[in-house]
Amino acid sequence: MDLDIKIPKWVNKDIFHKMLKEIFDGVDDIIYFDIARALTSGENYSTLMLRVQIKMKLKDGRTRSSSFMLKLPHETKEMKDMLTSLNFFHLENVVYQNVLSEMERMYTESGVELRFGAKCYRLSADNDKLYLLLEDLSCSGFRNANRLDGLDVEHTECVLRKLAQFHAVSASRVATLGPYTEKPLFHKLDNKNSRSKIRQVYALMAETFMENLKNYKNCEMYRESLLLFFNNLIEWFVKARVVHAQHFNVLNHGDMWTNNILFKYKADGHVEETYFVDYQNCNYGSPAQDLYVLLISSVHIDFKLKKFDHFVDYYYKHLVENLKLLKYPLDIMSRQQMQEQLQVFGGWAFLTSFFIMGVALLDPTDKAKFEYVMQDTPEGKDFQNLIYSNPRYIKHIEAILPWLHQRDLMNPRNLLKDLSGNSSSKLEMKI
């Protein structure tokens, strides 16, 4: 048993025994039970990922081994409150148990067998327990790519194909069966409490980013544009997560960066299969969100900008193919309309480059705790500066800021026509 982590008392051999008897035939007893940390420090900020390894004795005398991934909330009060208020665990269980299974069934009915992720299980625990239990995909050869290197063209295209399938089937589902009934997929942000949480997550990071701007070559010229975006970030975020009926909408994964993507490889080293994990931030809206998060946060610096338009075209081609396969009954978004969405929702590009990309490029460290993002303490400030002073990050941001400016993607007016919002919806940065 890994002793450097605090495991809740309800997570024990007995509760797993009940679950195993339901999914496997002839289980008599558990003869080996071990729980250990599944990810190293700095690889998972908001939750604790554990690997549960079990060896069972069957009634016929044979033995059988199995491995599971157990996701739990971190023990800090800040993270528990945040995850509870956002229904992260409830939403992810709903997506795994209901949404993904329906998506996969729709593809089967169209003649294509595919999966989007791991199998999900439920323990016989009280309903108020916050957890997610999944099959351990590492046992089938799946693993993450190196987030510090970034994805090459082959890996990026593999993710875009799977993402196009995911988006297409969600749009087809809504067009044929009506909107998703799961309320967490349409989490309402247009309220005082949500605005407060958005401020809590982004305000200190934005200040630290602006303090480090002077250290980025030729980037001071973007200070006024950045201040305009940051001061309107809260209202921008609220509106970016609303379903805009005039645009083509899909179910976004919502956190499409390297650590939430698993690859399985062929004997020759090429990618055989791609799965997604961490579905707790799914939301219905513009596909521009997932595209920007993926391409800006997780693609190698040699490709993310130079081949950006190629990647969008590649995604669009596969999106259309899958919409046609699924007999999407409405007019399919044109390539021009896709480009218009990327412009209107372009703020996702900068938001990703200043936030998620910083996390993706940071070396593993024990200082990596999500609560440090939100804490105005010496430890919090040290961690925030660690992100923005990272030479790897500096190399990326020095290339990205001119690209964003050239494409007018730092302009909140692309989405917010009126920037006169009240003071509670602004960060009011003076840097």
C-alpha positions as CSV (number, residue, x, y, z in Angstrom):
1,M,0.0,0.0,0.0
2,D,1.4,3.4,-1.0
3,L,1.7,5.2,2.4
4,D,2.4,8.8,1.1
5,I,-1.3,9.2,0.1
6,K,-4.4,9.5,2.3
7,I,-6.9,6.9,1.1
8,P,-10.5,7.2,2.4
9,K,-11.6,4.4,4.8
10,W,-14.5,3.5,2.5
11,V,-12.1,2.5,-0.2
12,N,-11.3,-1.0,0.9
13,K,-11.1,-4.7,-0.2
14,D,-14.7,-5.5,0.8
15,I,-16.3,-2.8,-1.3
16,F,-14.3,-4.0,-4.3
17,H,-15.2,-7.6,-3.6
18,K,-18.9,-6.8,-4.0
19,M,-18.3,-5.0,-7.4
20,L,-16.0,-7.8,-8.7
21,K,-18.7,-10.5,-8.0
22,E,-21.0,-8.5,-10.3
23,I,-18.7,-8.2,-13.3
24,F,-16.8,-11.5,-13.2
25,D,-18.2,-15.0,-12.9
26,G,-17.2,-17.3,-10.0
27,V,-15.3,-14.8,-7.8
28,D,-14.7,-16.3,-4.3
29,D,-12.3,-14.1,-2.6
30,I,-9.6,-11.4,-3.0
31,I,-6.2,-12.7,-2.2
32,Y,-4.2,-9.6,-3.1
33,F,-5.3,-6.0,-2.9
34,D,-3.0,-3.0,-3.4
35,I,-3.6,0.7,-4.0
36,A,-0.8,3.1,-5.2
37,R,-0.5,6.5,-6.8
38,A,-0.9,6.1,-10.6
39,L,0.6,9.4,-11.7
40,T,3.7,11.3,-10.6
41,S,3.6,14.7,-9.1
42,G,2.7,17.4,-11.6
43,E,0.7,15.1,-13.9
44,N,-2.8,15.6,-12.3
45,Y,-3.7,18.8,-10.6
46,S,-7.4,18.6,-9.7
47,T,-7.8,15.0,-8.6
48,L,-5.9,12.0,-7.2
49,M,-5.4,9.1,-9.6
50,L,-4.8,5.7,-7.9
51,R,-4.1,2.3,-9.4
52,V,-5.9,-0.6,-7.7
53,Q,-4.4,-4.0,-8.4
54,I,-6.3,-7.1,-7.4
55,K,-5.8,-10.8,-7.5
56,M,-9.0,-12.9,-7.1
57,K,-9.5,-16.6,-6.2
58,L,-12.2,-18.2,-8.2
59,K,-14.6,-20.8,-7.0
60,D,-13.1,-23.4,-9.3
61,G,-9.6,-22.9,-7.7
62,R,-8.1,-20.7,-10.5
63,T,-6.9,-17.1,-9.9
64,R,-7.6,-14.0,-11.9
65,S,-5.9,-10.6,-11.8
66,S,-7.4,-7.2,-12.6
67,S,-6.4,-3.6,-12.4
68,F,-8.5,-0.4,-12.1
69,M,-8.0,3.3,-12.1
70,L,-9.7,5.1,-9.2
71,K,-10.1,8.9,-9.3
72,L,-10.7,10.7,-6.1
73,P,-10.8,14.4,-5.1
74,H,-7.7,15.9,-3.4
75,E,-8.2,16.2,0.3
76,T,-7.8,20.0,0.4
77,K,-10.9,22.0,1.2
78,E,-10.4,24.3,-1.8
79,M,-10.4,21.4,-4.3
80,K,-13.3,19.6,-2.6
81,D,-15.4,22.7,-2.7
82,M,-14.5,23.4,-6.3
83,L,-15.2,19.9,-7.6
84,T,-18.4,19.6,-5.6
85,S,-19.8,22.9,-6.9
86,L,-19.0,22.0,-10.5
87,N,-20.4,18.5,-10.2
88,F,-17.2,17.1,-11.8
89,F,-17.5,13.5,-10.5
90,H,-21.2,13.3,-11.2
91,L,-20.8,14.7,-14.7
92,E,-17.9,12.3,-15.6
93,N,-19.8,9.3,-14.4
94,V,-22.8,10.4,-16.4
95,V,-20.6,10.8,-19.5
96,Y,-19.0,7.4,-19.1
97,Q,-22.1,5.5,-18.3
98,N,-24.7,7.2,-20.5
99,V,-23.2,9.5,-23.1
100,L,-20.3,7.5,-24.4
101,S,-22.3,4.3,-24.5
102,E,-25.0,6.0,-26.6
103,M,-22.3,7.4,-28.9
104,E,-20.7,4.1,-29.4
105,R,-24.1,2.4,-30.0
106,M,-24.9,5.0,-32.7
107,Y,-21.7,4.2,-34.6
108,T,-22.4,0.5,-34.3
109,E,-25.8,1.0,-35.9
110,S,-24.0,2.9,-38.7
111,G,-21.7,-0.1,-39.2
112,V,-18.6,1.2,-37.4
113,E,-17.3,-0.4,-34.1
114,L,-15.3,2.1,-32.0
115,R,-14.7,3.2,-28.4
116,F,-14.0,6.6,-27.0
117,G,-12.5,5.5,-23.6
118,A,-12.3,3.1,-20.8
119,K,-15.1,1.0,-19.3
120,C,-16.6,2.6,-16.2
121,Y,-17.7,0.7,-13.0
122,R,-19.7,1.6,-9.9
123,L,-18.9,0.5,-6.3
124,S,-21.6,-0.2,-3.8
125,A,-20.7,3.0,-2.0
126,D,-22.9,5.7,-0.7
127,N,-24.2,7.9,-3.4
128,D,-22.5,11.0,-1.9
129,K,-19.0,9.5,-2.4
130,L,-17.0,11.4,-5.0
131,Y,-15.1,9.0,-7.2
132,L,-14.7,7.5,-10.7
133,L,-13.7,3.9,-11.3
134,L,-12.3,2.8,-14.7
135,E,-10.6,-0.1,-16.3
136,D,-6.8,0.3,-16.3
137,L,-6.1,1.0,-20.0
138,S,-2.3,0.6,-19.4
139,C,-3.0,-3.2,-19.2
140,S,-4.0,-3.0,-22.8
141,G,-1.0,-1.0,-23.9
142,F,-2.3,2.5,-23.8
143,R,-0.2,5.4,-22.5
144,N,0.2,9.2,-22.7
145,A,2.6,10.9,-25.2
146,N,5.4,13.0,-23.7
147,R,3.6,16.3,-22.9
148,L,6.9,18.2,-22.7
149,D,7.8,17.3,-26.3
150,G,4.3,17.9,-27.7
151,L,2.5,15.9,-30.3
152,D,3.9,15.3,-33.7
153,V,1.8,15.4,-36.9
154,E,0.9,11.7,-36.8
155,H,-0.3,11.9,-33.2
156,T,-2.2,15.2,-33.7
157,E,-4.0,13.8,-36.7
158,C,-5.0,10.7,-34.8
159,V,-6.5,12.8,-32.0
160,L,-8.3,15.0,-34.6
161,R,-9.9,11.9,-36.2
162,K,-11.2,10.7,-32.9
163,L,-12.3,14.2,-31.9
164,A,-14.2,14.6,-35.2
165,Q,-15.9,11.3,-34.5
166,F,-16.8,12.5,-31.0
167,H,-18.1,15.8,-32.2
168,A,-20.0,14.4,-35.1
169,V,-21.9,11.8,-33.1
170,S,-22.9,14.4,-30.5
171,A,-24.2,16.8,-33.1
172,S,-26.1,13.9,-34.8
173,R,-27.6,12.8,-31.5
174,V,-29.0,16.2,-30.7
175,A,-30.2,16.7,-34.3
176,T,-32.1,13.4,-34.3
177,L,-33.1,12.8,-30.7
178,G,-33.1,16.2,-29.2
179,P,-30.8,18.0,-26.7
180,Y,-28.9,16.1,-24.1
181,T,-31.0,15.8,-20.9
182,E,-28.0,15.7,-18.6
183,K,-28.0,19.2,-17.0
184,P,-24.3,19.3,-16.1
185,L,-23.5,19.4,-19.9
186,F,-25.1,22.8,-19.9
187,H,-23.6,24.1,-16.7
188,K,-25.1,27.6,-16.2
189,L,-22.3,30.2,-15.7
190,D,-24.4,33.4,-16.0
191,N,-24.6,34.0,-12.3
192,K,-22.6,35.6,-9.5
193,N,-21.3,32.4,-8.0
194,S,-19.9,31.1,-11.4
195,R,-18.3,34.5,-12.1
196,S,-16.6,34.4,-8.7
197,K,-15.2,30.9,-9.4
198,I,-13.9,32.0,-12.9
199,R,-12.2,35.0,-11.2
200,Q,-10.8,32.7,-8.5
201,V,-9.2,30.4,-11.1
202,Y,-7.8,33.0,-13.5
203,A,-7.1,36.3,-11.7
204,L,-3.8,35.5,-10.0
205,M,-2.5,33.6,-13.0
206,A,-3.3,36.6,-15.3
207,E,-1.5,39.0,-13.0
208,T,1.6,36.8,-12.8
209,F,1.5,36.3,-16.6
210,M,1.5,40.1,-17.1
211,E,4.3,40.5,-14.6
212,N,6.4,38.1,-16.7
213,L,5.5,39.7,-20.1
214,K,8.6,41.9,-20.0
215,N,10.7,38.8,-20.1
216,Y,9.2,37.6,-23.4
217,K,11.1,38.9,-26.5
218,N,9.2,41.6,-28.5
219,C,6.0,40.9,-26.5
220,E,5.5,44.2,-24.6
221,M,3.8,45.5,-27.7
222,Y,0.8,43.3,-27.0
223,R,0.3,44.6,-23.4
224,E,-2.7,46.7,-24.1
225,S,-4.4,44.0,-26.1
226,L,-3.7,41.5,-23.3
227,L,-5.1,43.8,-20.7
228,L,-8.2,44.3,-22.7
229,F,-8.7,40.6,-22.9
230,F,-8.0,39.9,-19.3
231,N,-10.2,42.7,-18.1
232,N,-13.1,41.1,-20.0
233,L,-12.1,37.4,-19.5
234,I,-14.8,36.6,-17.0
235,E,-17.7,37.8,-19.2
236,W,-16.0,36.4,-22.2
237,F,-15.7,32.9,-20.6
238,V,-19.4,33.0,-19.6
239,K,-20.5,33.8,-23.1
240,A,-18.0,31.4,-24.7
241,R,-19.6,28.5,-22.8
242,V,-23.2,29.3,-23.9
243,V,-24.8,27.5,-26.8
244,H,-25.0,30.0,-29.7
245,A,-27.8,28.6,-31.9
246,Q,-26.6,30.4,-35.0
247,H,-23.5,28.2,-35.0
248,F,-22.8,24.5,-35.4
249,N,-22.6,23.1,-31.9
250,V,-21.1,19.8,-30.5
251,L,-20.4,18.2,-27.2
252,N,-16.9,19.4,-26.3
253,H,-14.5,17.2,-24.3
254,G,-13.7,20.5,-22.5
255,D,-10.1,19.6,-21.5
256,M,-8.5,18.3,-24.6
257,W,-4.8,18.4,-23.7
258,T,-2.0,15.8,-23.8
259,N,-2.5,14.2,-20.4
260,N,-6.2,13.5,-21.3
261,I,-5.3,11.5,-24.4
262,L,-4.1,7.9,-24.5
263,F,-2.4,6.1,-27.4
264,K,-1.9,2.5,-28.2
265,Y,0.8,1.6,-30.7
266,K,1.4,-1.0,-33.4
267,A,4.5,-3.1,-33.5
268,D,6.1,-0.7,-36.0
269,G,5.6,2.2,-33.6
270,H,2.7,3.9,-35.4
271,V,-0.5,4.8,-33.5
272,E,-3.1,2.0,-33.5
273,E,-5.8,3.6,-31.4
274,T,-6.6,6.8,-29.5
275,Y,-8.8,7.2,-26.4
276,F,-9.8,10.1,-24.3
277,V,-9.9,10.4,-20.5
278,D,-11.1,13.0,-18.0
279,Y,-14.6,13.8,-19.3
280,Q,-15.5,15.9,-16.2
281,N,-15.6,19.2,-18.1
282,C,-17.8,18.2,-21.1
283,N,-20.0,21.0,-22.3
284,Y,-22.1,21.7,-25.4
285,G,-21.0,24.5,-27.6
286,S,-18.6,25.5,-30.4
287,P,-16.1,22.9,-31.5
288,A,-13.6,25.8,-31.6
289,Q,-13.0,25.2,-27.9
290,D,-11.6,21.6,-28.2
291,L,-9.7,22.5,-31.4
292,Y,-7.9,25.4,-29.8
293,V,-7.2,23.7,-26.5
294,L,-5.7,20.7,-28.3
295,L,-3.7,22.5,-31.0
296,I,-2.3,25.3,-28.8
297,S,-1.6,23.4,-25.6
298,S,-0.4,20.1,-26.8
299,V,1.2,20.1,-30.3
300,H,5.0,20.4,-30.8
301,I,6.1,24.0,-31.3
302,D,7.4,23.1,-34.9
303,F,3.9,22.2,-36.0
304,K,1.2,24.0,-33.9
305,L,1.3,27.3,-35.8
306,K,2.9,26.3,-39.1
307,K,0.4,23.5,-39.7
308,F,-2.5,25.0,-37.8
309,D,-4.7,25.5,-40.9
310,H,-3.8,22.0,-42.1
311,F,-5.0,20.5,-38.8
312,V,-8.2,22.4,-39.0
313,D,-8.8,21.2,-42.5
314,Y,-8.0,17.7,-41.5
315,Y,-10.5,17.8,-38.6
316,Y,-13.2,19.4,-40.8
317,K,-12.8,16.7,-43.5
318,H,-13.3,13.9,-40.9
319,L,-16.1,15.7,-39.2
320,V,-18.0,15.9,-42.5
321,E,-17.3,12.2,-43.3
322,N,-18.7,11.2,-39.9
323,L,-21.7,13.4,-40.1
324,K,-22.6,11.8,-43.4
325,L,-22.0,8.3,-42.1
326,L,-24.3,9.0,-39.2
327,K,-26.9,10.5,-41.6
328,Y,-26.9,14.0,-39.9
329,P,-30.3,15.4,-40.9
330,L,-29.4,19.1,-41.0
331,D,-27.2,21.3,-43.2
332,I,-23.5,20.5,-42.6
333,M,-21.4,23.4,-41.5
334,S,-19.3,24.8,-44.4
335,R,-15.6,25.2,-44.3
336,Q,-16.1,29.0,-44.2
337,Q,-18.5,28.7,-41.3
338,M,-15.9,26.7,-39.5
339,Q,-13.4,29.5,-40.1
340,E,-15.9,32.0,-38.8
341,Q,-16.3,30.1,-35.6
342,L,-12.6,29.9,-35.1
343,Q,-12.5,33.7,-35.3
344,V,-15.6,34.4,-33.1
345,F,-14.4,32.0,-30.4
346,G,-10.7,32.8,-30.9
347,G,-10.3,33.7,-27.3
348,W,-9.9,30.0,-26.5
349,A,-6.6,30.2,-28.3
350,F,-5.1,32.8,-26.0
351,L,-6.8,31.5,-22.9
352,T,-5.2,28.1,-23.6
353,S,-1.8,29.6,-24.3
354,F,-1.7,31.5,-21.1
355,F,-3.2,28.7,-18.8
356,I,-3.3,25.1,-20.0
357,M,-0.2,25.3,-22.2
358,G,1.7,26.6,-19.1
359,V,0.7,23.5,-17.2
360,A,1.4,21.2,-20.1
361,L,5.0,22.5,-20.6
362,L,6.0,22.5,-16.9
363,D,8.5,20.0,-15.7
364,P,7.1,17.5,-13.1
365,T,7.3,19.0,-9.7
366,D,6.0,18.5,-6.2
367,K,5.0,22.2,-6.3
368,A,2.3,21.4,-8.8
369,K,-1.0,21.8,-6.9
370,F,-4.1,23.3,-8.4
371,E,-4.8,25.2,-5.2
372,Y,-1.6,27.2,-5.8
373,V,-3.2,28.6,-9.0
374,M,-5.8,30.3,-6.7
375,Q,-3.7,31.2,-3.7
376,D,-2.2,34.6,-3.1
377,T,0.5,33.1,-0.9
378,P,4.3,32.9,-1.3
379,E,3.9,29.2,-2.3
380,G,1.2,30.1,-4.8
381,K,3.2,33.0,-6.3
382,D,6.3,30.8,-6.6
383,F,4.3,28.2,-8.5
384,Q,2.7,30.7,-10.8
385,N,6.1,32.2,-11.6
386,L,7.5,28.8,-12.1
387,I,5.0,28.3,-15.0
388,Y,5.7,31.6,-16.7
389,S,9.5,31.7,-16.3
390,N,9.9,28.2,-17.7
391,P,12.2,28.5,-20.7
392,R,10.1,25.9,-22.6
393,Y,7.0,28.0,-22.1
394,I,8.8,31.2,-23.1
395,K,9.8,29.7,-26.4
396,H,6.2,28.8,-27.1
397,I,4.6,32.1,-26.0
398,E,7.1,34.2,-27.9
399,A,5.9,32.5,-31.1
400,I,2.2,32.3,-30.2
401,L,1.5,35.9,-29.2
402,P,2.5,37.4,-32.6
403,W,0.5,34.7,-34.3
404,L,-2.6,35.4,-32.1
405,H,-2.2,39.2,-32.8
406,Q,-1.9,38.7,-36.5
407,R,-5.1,36.6,-36.6
408,D,-6.9,39.0,-34.2
409,L,-7.5,36.2,-31.7
410,M,-6.8,38.2,-28.6
411,N,-9.7,40.5,-29.2
412,P,-12.7,39.9,-26.8
413,R,-14.9,41.9,-29.2
414,N,-14.9,38.9,-31.6
415,L,-17.4,37.4,-29.1
416,L,-18.4,40.3,-26.8
417,K,-19.7,43.2,-28.9
418,D,-20.4,45.2,-25.7
419,L,-17.4,45.5,-23.4
420,S,-19.1,47.8,-20.9
421,G,-19.9,45.0,-18.3
422,N,-20.2,45.7,-14.6
423,S,-17.2,45.7,-12.3
424,S,-18.0,42.2,-11.0
425,S,-17.4,40.7,-14.4
426,K,-14.0,42.3,-14.9
427,L,-10.6,41.5,-13.5
428,E,-9.7,45.3,-13.5
429,M,-6.0,44.7,-14.0
430,K,-3.8,47.7,-13.7
431,I,-0.4,46.1,-14.6
